[in-house]
Amino acid sequence: MKYIYSKVLCGLLISASLQSCDDYLDVNDDPNNPSSENVNPEIVLAATQVYTYGVLAGNVSEFNPNAVQDNMNQLGNLMMNNWTRDVGASNSSYYFNEHTYNVTSDFYSGIFENLYLRTSNYTFIQNTTRPGYDNYKAIAKILKSFYFQYLVDLYGNIPYSEAHKRGGNLSPKYDDALTIYRDLVLQLEEAVALIDNAPAGSLNPGENDVMLSGDMGMWKKFANTLKLRILLRECKRTASSTYITSEMAELQSSGAQFLGPNDNVTINPGFSASVNKQNGFAAMFLNTNDEFKNNWSSTAATKYTVSYLQNTNDPRLTRIYSATSAGPTDYNGHQQGDVLNTSTNYPVSHVGPGLLKNSAQDGLVFTAAESLLLQAEAVQRGYLTGSAKSLYESGITESFKLLGLTTAQAITYYSQATNLVGWNGSTGNEIQAIINQKWIALNGINGGEIWIENTRTGFPSHVPLSPVAASASRPIRLLYPSSEIAGNTANVPQQNESEAFTSKIFWNQ
């Protein structure tokens, strides 16, 4: 693993030479002006996988290990009332903007900026003309589609067709979000075809792929599952009905395989308890001695979610959150926006041992639990054949296993008749139950996905808003960052801060 990590670091250096980090336009403008022909996929792929994972799940600044970079996981867990601040461990400004829903052009701007910056290498890889790189090109298409879906889900219209042209286009136009979604599906289909039809002698990425180690069968499952998620995202849009039905039928008739039990898509180039080598999520909460640092003690569980898990007899509570300092069986949280006083000065839980192990832990990119719950929804809506109930239960089981619990515990849990846990086909709450389980299964793993799914479906509807929010509703999107407004002025759509609550992404219209 040490050798693999050294290749990743080499790739990071090459990436840095291809693009600076000053602003968004640097994705398109660099004095070296690299082309797809002079980018080495073997070195660049691993580095780009690590870089983009950091935006998804968490990372710290390379230059300041105590500064947490903007990432979707932290944002989503705060938006969906899974995390808050420990009022006894931090000052009143910690998570202030998240709790008050103060969404501006500077709010989590690094998500937009870094995903464009860091996905540019995927574009170079997928466009390479070097022979023998079909598998690399397929992986690049899949991962670029994975992250560009999130850019659309969070921002709407974005530069796409003219993105990553560097010196060839300093002011990329904005493409329609629906059009981008349609092309993402095509890119995923092309990726599967590249894998299926790769000529004899095509290079297998092997250890240069620090996610799936060149297992192209797993990459096909990942592509099919991602296509399923893209299609489901807009399934409630009436105008998309014919398209969605047709594409789902194609998945069904082709015998497409999805990520199933034990098929967690992870990343690990050789993470370790060393400077700049920690797992990005772990680095948010652990120092290089694998000891808790301030961000862990300042990030608390919410009283609401702890109580919800207790009231539904969910043993995942003990893995998602840590026990408090009051004892090994005590779990508690604060309400978002609480301030320190006699009524809130009590021990609280933090990020738990099922999520936070050590600096060397695998990073989670796409879980089997999420895949199975997606399949359950597709079957329940009539797009795919199968048993929605069985898929739902399998998704819960995979969530339990991933957190270090047992299949027997999962069966006991979902066999309850407790609201939104037991499955009763006559009640009509199946979709609500599926999304509710996704809220639990992705707690601390992919908060951004939970937030987006809540915007799409309205579930789980029981999760309260922050009591100190200035708005009567939860934000439904992010705003284009100040760097983009300054650097691509002619093309960036006009916006005002209220649009974070009112300007719906196309699939939500």
C-alpha positions, 0 to 999 in steps of 0.5 A: 500500500505504501507504493500505491500511496506514493503513486497517488502523491505523484499524481497529485503533483502532476495534477497540481502542475496541470491546474492551479487552485486560484479560482474556477477558471483555472480548470480551463486556463493553465500555462502548460495547457495540457491535452489528453495526449500528455496526461498519463492515466496510470498516474492521474487516475488514483490522484483524482479519485482521492481528490474528488472523494475529499469533496464528497465525504470530508477532508482537511486543508493540506496546509492547515490540518485543523481547517475542514474543507467544504464537503457534501457530507458535513453540509448534508448532515447539518442540513438534515439534523444529524449533526450540530455543535457541542455547545459546551465545547465550542463558541457560538459561531460554530456551524452558525451559518448552517444552523441559520440557513445563511446560504450565500455565494460564499456558503460551501463554495468549495463544493462547486470550485473543487469538483470542477477543478478535480474532475477535469482529470477525468475529462482528460482521461476519458478523452485520451487517444492512447490505445489500450486505455478503454477501461481507464476511459470507462472509469473516468466516465463513471466517476465524472458522471457521479460527481456531475450529477451532484453539481446539477443536484446542488446548482442546477444549470452548470458549465458542462459541454464546454467545461475543462477546455482550459485555454481553449475556452476561458468562459464556458457556457452554462448548459441546461440541467435536464440536458446534462442529466440526459448526457450523464445517462449516455456517458454511463451507457458508453462506459459499460460498452467500453468495458464490455468491448475492450479489445484484447490486451486492454490495460487493467488499472489494477492498483492504479485504481484505488477504489475497485482495484480494476474489478471491471465487473464492479465498475459496471455494477456501479455504472448501472446503479448510478444510472438507476439513481439518476433516473429515480431522481427525476421520476416524479417529473411528469414530463419525464415519465416516458423517458424514465419508463423507457430507460428503466425498461432497458435496464431491466431487459438488458439484465443490468446488475446493480451493486448488491450485498457486500458491494460497497464502493470504497477508496483506499490508496494506503491511508495511514496516520501520517500527514497528508495520508489520512482518510479524508473523513477521518482527518476531519476528526482525528489527528495523525496520532489517531486521537480526537481533535477539536472538530470531533469534540465540537461536532455533536449528535442532535437530540432529535436524531438520537431520540428517534433512533432510541424510540425505534429501538435501532442499535445503529445508534451505538455505531453512528454516535459515540456514548457520552462521557456520562457512561457507556450506555448514555447517548444524548445530543443538543438541539441545533442552535442551542447555546450554553446555559444550565439546561444545555450543559450536559454530556453529548454524543459525537461521531461514533465508532461505526463511522470513525475508526482510524486514519487508515480506514476505507473511504465510502463512496457508494454503499450497498445499502444505498443501492439496495434501497434505490432498487427497492424504490424502483420496484415499488414504483413499478419500474423494475421487477422483484420484491421491494420488501426484500430489497428494503430489508436487504438495504437495512441489513447492509447498513447494519453490517457496514456499521459493525452490527449483525444480520440478526440484529437487522432482522430483529429491527426491521421486524418491528411494527414501529412506524417507518420500520415495519413494512406493511404494503397496505399502508401506502408508506413504502416510499416514505419508509425507504427514504427514511432508511436512507436517512439513517443508513447514510448518516455520517457517510453521505449527508449530501445525498440525504439532503438531496433526497429530502428535497426530491421526495419530502421525506423523511418529513418528520425531521425538524428544521433548525429552530434558529433558522431565519427561513421557514423552510430548508434550503433546496440548493446552493448558490453559484460561488463568488469566484464563478460570478467574478470569473465567468460573469457573462455566463453565470445565471443571475441569482439572489439569496432567496433562490436557495429556498425557491429556485428548484432544480428541474427534477423538483419542478 
